[in-house]
Amino acid sequence: MPETRTLNKASLVVTMKILIDARLYGLENTGLGRYTMRLIDSLSRIDKKNEYFILLREKYFNQLNLPANWQKVLADFRHYGFAEQLKLPGLIKSLNPNVVHFVHFNVPVFYKGPFVVTIHDLLMHREKGIKATTLPAPVYFTKRLGYKTVFRFAVARSLAVIVPSEAIKKEIIEYYGTPKDKISVTYEGVDALPGGKNTQALLTKYNLKPYEYFIYTGNAYPHKNLERAMEALAHLNKEREEPIAFAIACARSVFTEKLEKLVSRMDAQKYVKLLGFVPDGELGVLYKNSLAFLFPSLSEGFGLTGLEAILSGSIACISDIPVFKEVYKKEAVYFNPYEPSSMTRAMREVVGMQPGERVGRIKNAQKFAKRYSWDKMAKQTLKVYEDCAGLRPGK
């Protein structure tokens, strides 16, 4: 039997057993981790009726305090590995849930019970070839075959597919022919990050000056398009006596190592600041004191970090890809992410804003961003569970 922690269930009226695969819980897992954390936080506050099982890695098993209708289950298997494919089906079956929610596409292909899956993006459908990986070619193509197999299974066998935007819904329909009524769009929420009090000390720590840098947070995968962003800023800095910095907050990975080499090759050390992982308590301050959040991605599922920057008091300067146009509407400065000259023009527009115009744009964008609520997303997700709980796979 799995190791579980059962909390006091006295006087509970349970109508449905829901299992959430939360092994990606934690900010070290970037957007996936934040999505998982906020989903659990909101559901634990708004749903006192149903019974929940939550699969967790060892790191967070003892850290979470959950209500009486939640059980923590230790499932210390890393994602994308053989263990999750071979061991998870039996573990889940032993708990006998009415419905399982896999918060990412990595569904065990031997699991035969009812489940819903969240598909955040179709990145690996777009990014192909050796440039999209750091792995040797044979390993990469083997993993890619596994990815396509698991992804197709997740979409085809699920009772429902949850996506963060209409743009991703459209892509899934185009790639897989999935019926549109099987796909539910649940926009993600956005957090107001703490502002902090020691602004100057924090800026000094990262060697930044207020309103003299653009900032990006996330990972350094190729589709994030950071090389073109650095090229665009280099062009802008040729027009200036004092260079504008580009602060990149990324946890270390093989892709950040490649980024470091790229910075050196471009001789961009004077204006590119690689900050490493920055906690939320500091990130809000860095956002607020930046010229803008620079988001040059070629592909995204939603684009949460730019909204966080807006709520923190900055401007979003972002790609004109369909999902960003859907999520940000008129509350951003857009550019063509494939053309560094277009990016340079957008940066120049941000730098040249008068104080009154800047303040007005930020206030309007902040009001707009507050429409994105984690509680609203959780309520919509709960409705998907309820709609699916009585069904069987393939029906």
C-alpha positions in Angstrom: 0.0 0.0 0.0 1.2 3.5 -0.7 2.3 5.7 2.2 -0.5 8.2 2.9 -1.2 10.8 5.5 -4.9 10.9 6.4 -6.2 14.0 8.0 -9.3 14.2 10.3 -12.4 13.2 8.2 -15.0 13.6 10.9 -18.4 14.7 9.7 -17.3 14.9 6.0 -19.9 14.3 3.3 -17.8 12.9 0.4 -19.4 12.7 -3.1 -16.4 12.1 -5.3 -12.8 10.9 -5.0 -10.4 13.0 -7.0 -6.7 12.3 -7.4 -4.3 14.9 -8.6 -0.8 14.0 -9.8 1.1 16.9 -8.2 4.6 15.6 -8.5 5.5 18.8 -10.4 4.5 20.9 -7.4 7.1 23.6 -6.6 8.4 26.8 -8.2 11.6 25.0 -9.4 9.3 23.4 -12.0 8.6 27.0 -13.3 5.1 27.5 -14.9 4.0 23.9 -14.4 5.0 24.0 -10.8 3.1 27.3 -10.2 0.0 26.0 -12.0 0.0 22.9 -9.8 0.5 24.9 -6.6 -2.2 27.4 -7.3 -4.7 24.7 -8.4 -4.2 22.8 -5.1 -4.3 26.0 -3.0 -7.6 27.2 -4.6 -9.3 23.8 -4.6 -8.4 23.2 -1.0 -10.2 26.4 -0.1 -13.2 26.3 -2.3 -14.1 22.5 -2.2 -14.9 21.1 1.2 -17.3 18.4 -0.2 -15.2 16.0 -2.3 -12.3 13.8 -1.2 -8.9 14.4 -2.7 -5.7 12.4 -3.0 -2.6 14.3 -4.0 0.5 12.6 -5.3 3.7 14.3 -4.1 7.5 14.0 -4.3 9.3 13.6 -1.0 10.5 17.2 -1.0 6.9 18.6 -0.4 5.3 15.6 1.3 5.8 16.9 4.8 5.6 20.6 3.9 1.9 20.9 2.8 -0.8 21.4 5.4 -4.1 20.5 3.8 -7.8 20.4 4.9 -9.6 17.3 6.3 -10.8 16.1 2.9 -7.3 15.8 1.5 -4.8 12.9 1.7 -1.2 13.2 0.7 0.3 10.2 -1.0 4.0 9.7 -1.5 4.9 9.1 -5.1 8.6 9.9 -5.3 9.0 9.1 -9.0 10.5 11.8 -11.3 8.4 12.9 -14.2 9.3 11.6 -17.8 10.8 8.4 -16.3 10.1 4.7 -16.6 9.0 4.6 -12.9 6.0 6.8 -13.5 5.0 4.7 -16.4 5.4 1.4 -14.6 4.5 2.2 -11.0 1.9 4.9 -11.1 -0.9 2.8 -12.6 -0.9 0.4 -9.7 -0.5 3.1 -7.1 -3.5 5.0 -8.5 -5.6 1.9 -8.9 -5.1 1.1 -5.2 -6.7 4.4 -4.3 -9.7 3.8 -6.5 -10.4 7.5 -7.5 -13.5 8.5 -9.5 -11.3 10.7 -11.7 -7.6 11.5 -11.9 -6.1 14.8 -13.0 -2.7 14.7 -14.7 -1.5 18.3 -14.6 0.9 17.6 -17.5 0.9 15.3 -20.6 3.0 12.6 -19.0 0.2 10.2 -18.4 1.2 6.5 -17.7 0.1 4.6 -20.9 -0.8 1.5 -18.9 -3.3 3.4 -16.8 -6.8 2.3 -17.7 -9.0 4.4 -15.4 -10.8 7.6 -16.0 -8.7 10.8 -16.2 -8.5 14.3 -17.4 -5.3 16.0 -18.5 -4.0 19.5 -18.8 -2.1 20.3 -21.9 -0.2 23.5 -21.4 1.3 23.8 -24.9 2.4 21.9 -28.0 5.9 23.1 -27.8 7.6 19.9 -28.9 5.3 19.6 -31.8 6.8 22.9 -33.0 10.4 22.7 -31.8 12.1 19.8 -33.6 15.7 18.8 -34.3 19.0 18.9 -32.6 18.9 22.6 -31.9 15.9 22.0 -29.6 17.9 19.8 -27.3 21.3 19.2 -25.5 21.0 15.4 -25.9 23.0 13.3 -28.4 20.9 12.6 -31.5 20.0 8.9 -30.8 18.9 9.8 -27.3 16.9 12.8 -28.5 15.0 11.0 -31.2 14.2 8.1 -28.9 12.8 10.5 -26.3 10.9 12.3 -29.0 9.2 9.1 -30.1 8.3 8.4 -26.4 7.0 12.0 -26.1 4.8 11.7 -29.1 3.4 8.3 -28.0 2.6 9.5 -24.5 1.2 12.8 -25.7 -1.1 11.1 -28.2 -2.3 8.7 -25.6 -3.0 11.5 -23.1 -5.2 13.4 -25.6 -7.0 10.4 -27.1 -7.8 8.4 -23.9 -8.7 11.3 -21.6 -12.3 12.1 -20.7 -11.5 15.8 -21.0 -8.5 18.0 -22.0 -7.9 21.2 -20.1 -6.0 23.9 -21.8 -4.9 27.5 -20.7 -6.0 29.3 -23.9 -8.1 29.2 -27.0 -4.9 29.2 -29.1 -3.8 25.8 -27.6 -7.3 24.4 -28.0 -7.1 25.3 -31.7 -3.7 23.6 -32.0 -4.9 20.4 -30.4 -7.9 20.2 -32.7 -5.7 20.8 -35.7 -3.1 18.2 -34.7 -5.3 15.5 -33.3 -8.8 16.1 -34.6 -10.1 16.2 -31.0 -13.8 17.1 -30.7 -13.9 20.7 -29.5 -16.5 19.9 -26.8 -13.9 17.6 -25.2 -11.5 20.5 -24.6 -12.1 23.0 -21.8 -10.3 26.4 -21.7 -9.5 27.4 -18.1 -7.4 30.6 -18.2 -4.7 30.6 -15.5 -4.6 33.2 -12.7 -2.0 35.7 -11.8 -0.4 36.5 -8.4 0.6 39.9 -7.1 4.2 39.3 -6.0 5.5 40.9 -2.8 7.0 44.3 -3.4 9.7 44.3 -0.7 11.1 47.2 1.2 14.9 47.1 0.5 14.7 48.1 -3.1 18.1 49.7 -3.4 19.9 46.9 -1.6 18.2 44.3 -3.9 19.1 46.2 -7.1 22.6 46.5 -5.9 22.7 42.8 -5.2 21.9 42.1 -8.9 24.0 45.1 -10.2 20.9 46.8 -11.7 19.8 50.4 -11.8 16.1 51.4 -11.6 14.4 51.8 -15.0 17.6 51.0 -16.9 17.0 47.4 -17.6 14.5 45.0 -19.3 13.8 41.8 -17.4 12.9 38.2 -18.4 12.1 35.3 -16.2 11.5 31.7 -17.1 13.7 29.0 -18.6 16.3 29.4 -21.4 14.9 26.8 -23.9 15.4 27.7 -27.6 11.8 28.7 -28.1 12.2 31.5 -25.5 14.1 33.3 -28.3 16.6 35.0 -26.0 19.3 35.2 -28.6 17.2 37.5 -30.9 16.3 39.6 -27.8 20.0 40.1 -27.0 20.7 41.0 -30.6 17.8 43.5 -30.6 19.0 45.2 -27.4 22.5 45.4 -28.8 21.2 47.4 -31.7 19.3 49.7 -29.3 22.4 50.2 -27.1 24.4 51.4 -30.2 22.2 54.5 -30.0 23.0 55.2 -26.4 25.9 56.4 -24.3 24.9 54.2 -21.3 23.7 50.7 -22.2 20.4 49.4 -21.1 20.7 46.0 -19.4 18.9 42.8 -20.0 18.3 40.9 -16.7 17.6 37.2 -17.2 16.3 35.3 -14.2 16.7 31.5 -14.9 17.4 28.6 -12.7 20.5 26.8 -13.7 20.2 24.1 -16.4 22.0 22.8 -19.4 20.2 25.5 -21.4 21.4 28.3 -19.2 25.0 27.0 -19.7 24.4 27.3 -23.4 23.1 30.8 -22.8 26.3 31.8 -20.9 28.4 30.6 -23.8 26.1 32.7 -26.2 26.6 35.8 -24.0 30.3 35.4 -24.2 30.3 34.7 -27.9 28.2 37.9 -28.5 30.5 39.9 -26.2 27.3 40.9 -24.4 28.6 40.7 -20.8 28.4 44.5 -20.4 24.6 44.5 -20.7 23.3 41.0 -20.2 22.9 40.1 -16.5 22.3 36.4 -15.7 20.7 36.5 -12.3 20.1 32.8 -11.7 17.0 31.7 -9.8 15.2 34.7 -8.2 12.6 34.0 -5.5 9.2 35.6 -5.6 10.0 37.9 -2.7 12.7 39.6 -4.8 11.1 39.2 -8.2 8.3 41.6 -7.6 10.9 44.4 -6.8 12.9 43.6 -9.9 9.7 43.7 -12.1 8.5 47.0 -10.6 11.9 48.8 -11.2 12.4 47.5 -14.7 11.6 49.3 -18.0 9.5 46.4 -19.1 9.1 42.6 -18.9 10.6 41.4 -22.2 8.8 38.2 -23.5 10.3 37.3 -26.9 8.9 33.7 -27.0 8.0 32.0 -30.3 5.5 29.7 -28.6 3.6 29.7 -25.3 0.5 28.1 -23.8 -0.6 31.2 -21.8 2.2 33.6 -20.8 1.8 34.0 -17.0 5.0 35.8 -16.1 4.2 38.9 -18.2 1.0 39.3 -16.3 2.9 39.0 -13.0 5.2 41.8 -14.1 2.2 44.0 -15.0 0.6 43.5 -11.5 4.0 44.3 -10.0 4.0 47.6 -11.8 5.8 47.1 -15.1 5.0 47.0 -18.8 4.8 43.9 -20.9 6.8 44.1 -24.1 6.0 40.9 -25.9 5.8 38.8 -29.0 2.8 39.2 -31.3 2.0 35.5 -31.3 -1.7 34.5 -31.2 -1.8 33.3 -27.6 -0.4 36.6 -26.3 -2.8 38.6 -28.4 -5.6 36.5 -26.9 -4.4 36.8 -23.3 -3.0 40.4 -23.2 -5.4 42.1 -25.6 -4.3 45.8 -25.9 -2.4 45.9 -22.7 1.1 45.2 -24.1 3.7 46.6 -26.5 4.0 44.0 -29.3 6.8 43.0 -31.7 7.5 40.4 -34.3 9.7 37.8 -32.5 11.4 36.7 -35.7 12.7 40.2 -36.5 15.2 41.7 -34.1 14.6 45.1 -35.7 10.9 44.9 -34.7 11.9 44.0 -31.2 14.3 47.0 -31.1 11.5 49.3 -32.2 9.3 48.0 -29.4 12.1 48.5 -26.8 12.7 52.0 -28.2 9.0 52.8 -27.7 9.1 51.7 -24.1 12.3 53.6 -23.3 10.8 56.8 -24.9 7.5 56.7 -22.9 6.8 59.9 -20.9 6.2 59.3 -17.2 2.5 60.1 -17.4 1.9 57.8 -20.3 3.8 55.0 -18.6 1.8 55.3 -15.3 -1.5 55.3 -17.2 -0.6 52.3 -19.3 0.5 50.3 -16.2 -2.7 51.2 -14.3 -4.9 50.1 -17.2 -3.0 46.9 -17.6 -3.1 46.1 -13.9 -6.9 46.5 -13.9 -7.1 44.2 -16.9 -4.8 41.6 -15.5 -6.9 41.1 -12.4 -9.5 39.3 -14.5 -7.3 36.3 -14.4 -8.1 34.4 -11.2 -6.7 31.1 -9.8 -10.0 30.6 -7.9 -12.0 31.0 -11.1 -9.7 28.5 -12.8 -10.1 26.1 -10.0 -13.9 26.3 -10.1 -13.9 25.6 -13.8 -11.5 22.7 -13.3 -13.8 21.3 -10.6 -16.7 21.4 -13.0 -14.6 19.4 -15.5 -14.1 16.8 -12.7 -17.8 16.7 -11.9 -18.7 16.3 -15.6 -16.3 13.4 -16.0 -16.6 11.5 -12.7 -19.4 9.3 -13.9 -17.9 8.5 -17.4 -15.5 5.9 -18.6 -12.5 6.2 -20.8 -13.3 6.4 -24.5 -16.9 7.5 -24.0 
